[in-house]
Amino acid sequence: YVGGYSLRLVAVNRAPESAPATFVVGDTVRGEAVLPAADIDEFTASATPGDALSAWFRLLANPVPAGKMITPQVVDPSTGAVLAGAMSLTAPSQQFWSPGPFVVPASGTFLIRVRGGSAFSPDDATAPFEFYVRRGF
């Protein structure tokens, strides 16, 4: 690599700032945002291992800066494997969107992770969001 570069440290607190970090399947998590830029929010829930669930997300405002995205994922905390999350949200919506169904891991625990940017674009973005997890798709 030739050219200028910069290195910066960004403090990341994976705990949500407003909503509880633990939620129950079927409840809607409200009042949270990816904020400040580079924030990552993680929420934990438990369910019966092997159950088929789906997570549903929506943004309440456009990501800032404009044109950026917010990426939600469902993660197995024991392995770090992404169970569902091949989507990014780029605009507010009345409708909730799902990255598809997932199977509850053997531990019975899963994480919902919401962050600015995506696997292909680590650009920092902020936006308020809501989500819920339900049985089936």
N, C-alpha and C positions, 0 to 999 in steps of 0.2 A: 504494500500500500504506500502510495506516495501522496503527499499533500497534508493539509492541516487536519487536525482532529481535536476533539476535546473529551475530557473525562469528567463525569459528574457523579456524585453520590446522591442518591435519593432515598430518604428514609421511607420505608414501607411498613405500615401497620395493617396487618391483614384483618384486624377486627373491624366490624362495622362501627361507624361513628354514632348512629342514632338508633338503629333497630337492634334487638337482641341477636346474639351470634348463633343461638340455637332456635330452631323453628320446628313446627309439627307439620307433617304431610297433610295437605288440605288447607292450611292457613296461607293467607297472602301476606308477604313481607312488604311493608310500606315505609315511607319516610327515610329512605336511604339514598345515597348518591355516591358515585365514584368521584371523590373530591378529597383532597386536592389532586392535581394532575399526578399521575404515576401511582395513585391509590389502587389497592387491591382489596376487595371486601370478600370475606369467606364466611359462609353460614353452614352450620352442621345440622343434620337431621338423622334420625334412625328409622328403620323400617324392617320388615321381615326379609331376611336374605332370600334372594331369588325372585322377589316381587318385581313386576314390571311397572315402572313409574314413568312419568314425563314431567319435565320442568317447562314452565311457560313464563316468558319475560316480555316486558315492554319498557320503553323509555318515556319519560314524562316531558322531556324537553330535548331540543337538538343538542348533540354533543358540542362541546366547546374545546378547541377551536372548530369552526365550521368545516364540514367535510370529513371529520374524523369518525371513529366508531367506538362502540362499547361492546365487549365480547363476554358473554356469559358461558360458563362451562359447568358440567357436573363431573366431579372428580372422586375417585376412590382414594381416601386419605391414607390407606395402608400401603398402596403401591405407587400413587401419583398418576395412575392411568386416567386419561380423560374418557369418561363413559358416554358423554354426549356434549356437543359443543361446536359443531361445524357451522357456526353462524356468527354474524356480527350485526349489531343494531346501529342504524345510522340516522334514524329520525323518530320523533315521538309518534305514538299510535294509540288509538282507543282499543285496538285489538292486541291480545297477547300472542307471542310467537314461540314456537318450540323447536329446539334443535333435534327433536326426536325422542323416542323412548329409550330407557336404559334399564338395566337389571341391577337391583340392589346387591352389592358385593357380599361375600361371605361374612364379613365383619358386622353387617347390618347397619353400617354408617356410611354416609356419603357427604360430600361438600358441594355447595354451590359457590363458585368463584366468579366474581364479576370484576372486570378490569378495563381500562382504556386501551385502545389499540387492538392488535390481533397478532396471531402467530406470524403473519407476513408483514405486518407494519406495527412496530412497537411505539408508534407515535402516541404521546400522552394525550388523553382526552378526559373530559369530565361530563357527567350528566346524571340527573336523578332517574331512578328506575324502581320498578316493582316486579315481583315474581311470586309464583306459587308452584307447588309440586303436587301432582295428583296421581292416583292409581290409573293405569292404562294409558291410552293415547287419545 
